[in-house]
Amino acid sequence: MHISVTVNGVDFTATVADTKAGNQLVERLPMSLAMEELHGNEKYCYTGDAFDGEQFVPETIEAGDLMVFGSDCLVLFYETFANGGWSYRRVGKIDDAAGLAEACGSGSATVEFAR
């Protein structure tokens, strides 16, 4: 399934992973989140609603990855980097991450998710 992800007014398309967490995200749409900056490579927001599903530890996190850290922290990665051993639940991925870092900017970002 594809959803739209709008970051600070810039539109992207994402493919939702066929996972429990991915399905739960779709069930909660539409949603608009004020996502905070972290480490110069991601935006995150604690949603207050837990996501279920299997966790995994990716070797590399890629720009455009959309994952859940812990139980309810939705994370949008806008840079590619080697993971330091953190585990996540896969939610989906921005189909074409060109321009994502620029749209995210250096501070907090408004990110809207819709069907």
N, C-alpha and C positions, 0 to 999 in steps of 0.2 A: 504494500500500500504506500502511496505517496501522500505527503502532507506539505503544506507551505510553512516556511519558517521565515519570518520577517525580523531582521536585526536592524534596529535603529532606522527603520523605513526602507531598508534594502531587502528585496525578495529573493529567497532561495527555495529550492525544492529538496525535500529529504525523503529517503526511502526508510520506512519503518521496519525494524528487524522483526522477524517472526519469533518473538520471545514473549514471555509473560509481561515483562516491563514495557516492551514495545506496544503490546496490546492494551495495557493499562494507560499508557500515554494517549493513545487514540481515543479511548473511552472518556478521557477527561477534557478533550478538545471541545471548543476552543479555549485557549488559555494565554494570558499575557503575563510575563514575568519581568521583574526588575532584577537583572542578573549582575552580580558583582564580579569584579576582576580578580584573578588569582594567577600569580607566577608569570604573567606576560604571555600566557598561552591558552587560557580558558576563562569562560564565564560560568558562574554557578549560582544556583538558588535553592534554598531549602524550601520545598513545596509544602511541607506539613502533611503530605499524604504519602504513605509508604508504597514503594514499588516492590513487587515480588519477583522471584525468578533466580536462576542460577548466576553466581558470580564467576568471573574469570579474571585472569591477570594477563593483559596484553603485553607483548614485548615492546611494541611500538604503538603509540597513540598518534592517529593521523588527524590532520586538519579536517574538520567537518564531523568528527565522531561525536555522537550524542549518547551519553551514558549516565547511569545513576551511580553515585558514590554513596556508600552506606545504604540507608534505607530510603531516604527521601531527598537527596541532594542531586538535582538534575544539572548536568554539566555539558556545556557545548565547548568543544576544543576548537581553537582556530589556528593552531600551529602544530606541526608534526614534531614529535620528540620521542626519545627512548623512555619508556615507563620505568619508574623506580621501584616497581614491585607492588603498586597499589591495585586493589581489585575493584571491579565495576560490574554493573549489569548493563548489557547491551540494549540500547533503545532504538538506535538508527544511525543514519549518516547523511549529511548534506551531499547531494549528488555531485555537485560541482562547487568546490570550496574556493574557486577563484574569486577574490574580492572579499572573502569572509573576514579576514583579519582587519582590513580597512573598515568594514562595516561595524565590527565590534569596537574598534577604537581602544583607547587606553584606560578608560574609566568604566563605570557601570554602563549597562546596555539594556534597552527595552527589547525583549524578544517575544514575539507573538507566534503561537503555534495554532494552525487551523487545518481542517480537512480540505 
